[in-house]
């Protein structure tokens, strides 16, 4: 141990409450009227801003949904038109149609088996 050092336990002194301290402790820490008005105004303005923002977002979502439906109908129409065009192409490429068209336009006929000579 270090010489000439006296140590003793620290004991906080209990302080009795005076009259002013008792009165100060009884008062509640409330807001002033002016501060309450400012807080109420901020809350009202924030509610208006949130409502306006939600209204704008609702309209944008509705417009996007309408545009999506329009694009879906265009896609269905394009799909149906594509099916029709594929059917028409298949008909134009069929052997019967080609033979009929060649006979009408160019007076060509399919050669018979005995007309074909292989070399």
C-alpha positions in Angstrom: 0.0 0.0 0.0 1.1 3.5 -0.6 2.2 5.4 2.4 0.3 8.4 3.8 -2.9 7.9 1.8 -6.0 7.6 3.7 -8.9 6.1 1.9 -12.5 6.0 3.0 -15.7 5.1 1.3 -17.5 7.9 -0.5 -20.9 8.5 1.0 -23.1 11.0 -0.8 -24.7 13.4 1.5 -28.5 13.4 1.4 -29.8 16.8 0.7 -33.2 17.7 2.0 -35.5 19.4 -0.4 -36.0 23.1 0.2 -39.3 24.9 -0.5 -38.3 26.0 -4.0 -37.2 22.6 -5.0 -40.5 21.1 -3.9 -42.5 23.6 -5.9 -40.3 23.1 -9.0 -40.7 19.3 -8.8 -44.5 19.6 -8.6 -44.9 21.6 -11.8 -45.3 19.5 -14.9 -43.0 20.1 -17.9 -45.7 20.9 -20.4 -45.6 22.8 -23.7 -46.5 26.4 -24.0 -49.6 27.4 -26.0 -47.4 28.8 -28.8 -45.4 25.5 -29.0 -48.6 23.5 -29.0 -50.0 25.5 -31.9 -46.7 25.1 -33.9 -46.8 21.3 -33.3 -50.5 21.1 -34.2 -49.8 23.1 -37.4 -46.8 20.9 -38.3 -49.0 17.8 -37.8 -51.8 19.2 -39.9 -49.5 20.2 -42.7 -47.8 16.8 -42.7 -51.2 15.1 -43.0 -52.1 17.3 -45.9 -48.8 16.6 -47.6 -49.2 12.8 -47.0 -52.8 12.9 -48.4 -51.7 14.9 -51.5 -48.8 12.5 -52.1 -51.1 9.5 -51.8 -53.6 11.1 -54.2 -50.9 11.7 -56.8 -49.6 8.2 -56.4 -53.1 6.8 -56.7 -53.7 8.7 -60.0 -50.3 7.5 -61.4 -51.1 3.9 -60.5 -54.5 4.2 -62.1 -53.0 5.7 -65.3 -50.4 2.9 -65.4 -53.1 0.3 -65.0 -55.1 1.8 -67.8 -52.1 1.9 -70.0 -51.3 -1.7 -69.2 -54.8 -2.8 -70.2 -54.5 -0.9 -73.5 -51.1 -2.5 -74.2 -52.5 -6.0 -73.3 -55.4 -5.5 -75.8 -52.9 -4.4 -78.5 -50.8 -7.5 -77.7 -53.8 -9.8 -78.1 -54.7 -8.1 -81.4 -51.2 -8.5 -82.7 -51.2 -12.1 -81.6 -54.4 -12.8 -83.4 -53.2 -11.0 -86.5 -50.0 -13.0 -86.4 -52.0 -16.2 -86.3 -54.0 -15.1 -89.3 -50.9 -14.2 -91.3 -49.3 -17.5 -90.5 -52.4 -19.4 -91.7 -52.4 -17.3 -94.9 -48.7 -18.0 -95.5 -49.2 -21.7 -94.9 -52.1 -21.6 -97.4 -50.0 -19.7 -100.0 -47.1 -22.1 -99.5 -49.2 -25.3 -99.9 -48.6 -27.5 -102.9 -52.1 -27.4 -104.1 -52.2 -23.6 -104.2 -48.9 -23.4 -106.0 -50.0 -25.9 -108.6 -53.3 -24.2 -109.1 -51.7 -20.7 -109.4 -49.0 -22.0 -111.9 -51.7 -23.6 -114.0 -53.8 -20.4 -114.1 -51.1 -17.9 -114.6 -48.4 -19.7 -116.6 -50.3 -22.6 -118.0 -48.0 -25.1 -116.3 -49.0 -28.6 -115.3 -47.3 -31.1 -113.1 -45.4 -33.6 -115.3 -46.6 -37.2 -115.4 -44.4 -40.0 -114.2 -43.5 -41.1 -117.7 -42.5 -37.6 -118.7 -39.6 -37.4 -116.2 -36.3 -38.7 -117.5 -33.4 -39.1 -115.1 -29.9 -38.8 -116.4 
